[in-house]
Amino acid sequence: MRTYKYINLLIGSMLLLSIAYSQSALFLLIAPGARAGGMGEAQVAVANDSYATYWNPAGLGFQEGYELSGMHVNWLPGLVDDMYYDFIAGIAPVENLGVFGAHIIYLNAGEQTYTDANGVDLGTFLTYFTSGAISYSTLITENSSIGFNFKILYQHLTDSFVHVEEEKTKGTATNFGFDVGYLSKGYFGGRLDIGAMVSNLGPKVIFNDEEQADPMPTNLKLGINMKVYESSFNRLNIVYDVNKLLVGEYAAMDWDEDGFIGGYDNSGAVYESGDYNADGQKEIAHTDSWWKGIFTSFLDDWYLGGDRDMDGDRIIGGWNADTVATVGGVYGSGGDLEIGNSDGRSITNEFSSLIHSFGLEYWYNDMFAIRAGYYYDTEGKITTPTVGAGLRYSNYGFDFGYTVAEETHPLNNTMRFSLLLKF
């Protein structure tokens, strides 16, 4: 059992993805499929089964025949014991039209309890997240395809409105989003495939009001799939993906260098508790709209913004390193550098936010597979190797993936099992 006030902490730890961001709907970034789980979650340039409805819908354009797949996993067993994740997908080709598909995601975060400000038990509720997507893909040339997803998602934090720290909080949110994918095959003598996908395009998720809305986890994936060896019975592929969250996000920053955070309304009029500067720029912590964040996410960590307000007093500086108030001080009240703390930012800060996935896949006789991978996320502090295996017999497929992590890591002992049926 957990209290309501710990839900945000639970969800943040649960996903272990892009912890520096304040997005909602992060459950959409949990990777389905044990095959991908064994390959460090590198799949955008592979996408050759029904899991492509998630990884890259453009991969459906090359597929023939009907297929169903599914996965059930106890998620983050090293952190909690009652959380699980389900994924089911299917594809169907339609002659002269293309290939259609769909998938459903369901994440159950377990039963929670919540209390009022005095610690009185107010009951229990179930926290869960779900989404459904419809996919379409078609070939645009003999060796390239494009694909799309349209998705509806529902997030259920609580059963109804609850009061958290004297604030009335709505417990549910419904939203929609889009994915666009591209896949091109046959480079370097047919050995190299290239994939790209932008996922979770859509408006911000609103639980309470628009001012408190969180952005969707819009994500750019680029990947390659290199066939390094092929013979009659043996096949070895090397796969690499790089991921970039397309969310422009800013801490409280002094954009106009006047030494204060805000002080004006959005029209430029003086307003003591205003969130904007005289130029109409928002200086309190905020995120850009999804359509703007696609572009600003490549600049927000090093080029855009100003000195950060580290202690939250809306004043830049005013203290010395020993936390003594002093005129001309460049530190905040907590001893953190505030005046000049933006000087050290560079384009390398953007590269540190990239997530890298490496994978190896060896097939023997197209029946048995052995896999290995590595997931490297500096900002999220996730650096874990993965292993896996697969079996194909007739129209059936079985895959297993395992994340190798330290005993204290929430991903420790995370095992994925998935099934696949062709007909």
JOFEN-V692302 format. One line per field, one symbol per residue. psi: psi as a letter, one per 30 degrees, with the letter a starting at -180 (. if undefined). A space follows every 10 residues. Layout:
# JOFEN-V692302
psi->???
This chain:
# JOFEN-V692302
psi->kllefgeeee eeeeehkhff lhllgffffk klkfeeffgg hjffgdhgaf fffeejffff fflkllkkll kkkjkhffel ggklkkkkll ljkjkgeakl lllkkkjjgl klkllafggk kgallkklkl lkkklkllkf lfgllklkkk kkkkkjelfa klkjhgkkkk flkkllllkk lkkklglhgg fkkklkkjlh klllkjedle fgkkllikkk kklljkjfkk aefkkkkkkk kkkkkijjkk ljkieghggl jbflaffgkk jeglflafgg kkflklllle fefeefffff ffekaakkjf fgggkjagla fghkkkkgkg llfggkkejg ffffklffee effkkkkkkk kkkjggekkk lllkkjjeef hjjkllllll kkkbgkkkkk kkkjllefkf fkgjkkkllk kk.
